[in-house]
Amino acid sequence: MGFPKYDMESELRRFRPLVTATARRYAGRGAEFDDLVQEGYLALLELIPRCGDPERLPLFLKNRLPARVRAAARREWRQQYVPLEDVEGTPEEPAIFEEPHIPDRAVEECLCGEDRELVILLAGGFSQKEAAERFGITQQAVSARLRLVRKRLAPLIQ
């Protein structure tokens, strides 16, 4: 028993409302609406042939399409460009992000290799879930590890 043949053009038209609604839901979280619509159509092209039962196709897509669009929005968010002046500030305007002063040597003494790598990943925009996958541990373990890191660094933050 093989997978059914789909008329992709008609299926793409049929599920256009689902794609646009999903893209609208995640627009503004790092990606433009039009980019997310394109990602949604690409996901449809990949997902439609995977569904073995045409009657279950709407539910199949409704359950799987949002994750694909959300992942695309997250990728776009990580790649956003922030001008250096916005982070550091200019003589006329203060910085929007003031980094606490922590002596580098003290941080190196407090954070071992994995903890340091975890902090770098999270500061780079990765979610706790993605960091957990990278380390091969659960998201709850990442959260617990972060609590310990915060406790160790608390006395150093001025």
N, C-alpha and C positions, 0 to 999 in steps of 0.2 A: 504494500500500500504506500503510495507516494504522496507528496504534498500536492494540493490542488494548484492549478494554474490560475493566476490572477491577472486581470486586465489592469495593469499598474496605473495607467493614466486615469481610468475611472475611479480606482480606489483612492488615488491621491486627491481627486476632486471630492470624493465622498467624505474623506476625513479632514478636509480643510478646516472646518470649524473646530475640530479637536486640536489641530496644530496651532491655529491662531489663539485659541483660548489658553493653551498651555504656554505659548510664547509670551502672551500678555501677562500671565501669572508671574513669570520670572524676569520680565523686562525691568530694567532699572536696578538689577542686582549685579551689575557689572557688564552687561551686554545690551546691545541695541535690540529692539523688537524685531527688526528685519533680519538680523543675524540669527536670532533664535528661531524665527520661522524657517529659515533655510536649514538650520540644524534639525528642526522637527521633520521637514520633508526628507532629509537624508536618513533620519532614524526610521521613517515610514518605509523607505526603500529597503532598509535592512530587515525591519521587523515583519512586514507583511508576508514575505515568502516563508518565514519561520512558523507561521500559524498553520496548523494542519487542518483545522475545521473552520470553514468560512462563516459558520453561524456564530462562532466564538470570537471572531476577529475583532469586533468592536470592544469587547471586554479585554481581550489580549492587549490591544493598543492602548486602551485607557489606563491599564496598569503599568505598562512599560515605557510609554512615551515621555511622561513627566521626568523620569529619572535621567533620560538622555538629554532633555532640554536643560534640566537643572545642572547637569555636569558640564554642558557647554557654557552656561552662564558663569559657572565657577571658574572654568578655564579662562574665559575672557576677563573676569575680575582679577585674576592673578597677573595677567599681562598688561593691565592698565598702566599708563604712563602718568607719573606724578612729578610735576616740575620740582626741581631741587629747592627753588625759592619758597614753594608752598610748605615744604618740610622744615627747612632751616630758618625761614623768615628773611626779611630784609631789614636794613636799619630803620625804615619807616614803619614796618609792620612786624609784630612779633610772630614767632613760629606757631603753626597750628598744632605741632606735636613737640612737646618738650620732653626729651628723653632724660630720665633720672640719671644723675651722675653716680656711676658705680665703678670703682677702681678695677681695671682689667685683671690685675693679678689676683684680686680677691674673688672675682668671678671664676677664674680658672681654678682656684683652690676649692671653690664650693661646688662646681659642676664637673662631673666626670664626663667621659666621652659621649655616652648615650644620652645623658640628660642635656648636654650642650647641643647635641645634634637635634634632639626633640625641640628645644627652645628655638633653634634656628629654623626648623621646618615650620613651626607654628607662626613664627614671626614672618616667614615668607608667604603666608597665606594658606597653608595647608590646614584642613580641618583635623580635629582630634581623631576622627574615624580614619582619615587617610593616613595620618601618622601611625595609627595603630596597625593598619595593614602593612605599612612599610617595616615596622618593627616586629610584626608577627604576634601582637598581643591584642587584647580587647581595648575598646574605647574607654571603658571604665578604668583599666589599668593605666592608660595614658593620663586620665583625669587625676587619678591618685598620685601618679608620679609628678604631675604639675603642682599639686598641693604641696608636696614635699620640697620641690624646687622653690616655690614661693616662700616657704618657711625659712629655707636656708638663705635666701637672698634678702629677706626682709630687713635684717640688721644693717645690710650694706647700702640700702637705698636711702639717700639723704633728702 
